[in-house]
Each structure stands twice: as structure tokens, then as C-alpha cells.
Amino acid sequence: MKSSIRDKAEGTFHEVKGKVKEMAGKITDDPKLEAKGKAENIAGKVQEKVGQVKKVLGE
């Protein structure tokens, strides 16, 4: 699998995982879990953008 496709797929996975953690943190009133979810969501978005850039560059 090309690294750009892998980065985009992993980024999407981390976004979804982060959103789930964030919602779980809100439901259980756990600010630490909510913060971890937000951080993972943002990291996933960044990784997905890296994949898009790699695709444009042809990697």
C-alpha cells in the first residue's frame, strides 16, 4: 500500500477513535478522556493531511 493511502486511512481511523473517546469523556464526565479524544482527533486530521500532501508529491 502506498504511504499516502496508508497515512490517509490511519488518519481517518484516529479521527474516528478520537471522536469516540471525546464523546465517552463527555458522557462519563471525564475531562482527561475527553482531552485525549480531542488530541487524537486532531492528530488524525494532521496525519490525513500528510497523506494528501504525499499524494500530491507522488510518494
ABEGO torsion letter per residue (X at the ends): XBAAAAAAAAAAAAAAAAAAAAAAAAAAGBAAAAAAAAAAAAAAAAAAAAAAAAAAAGX
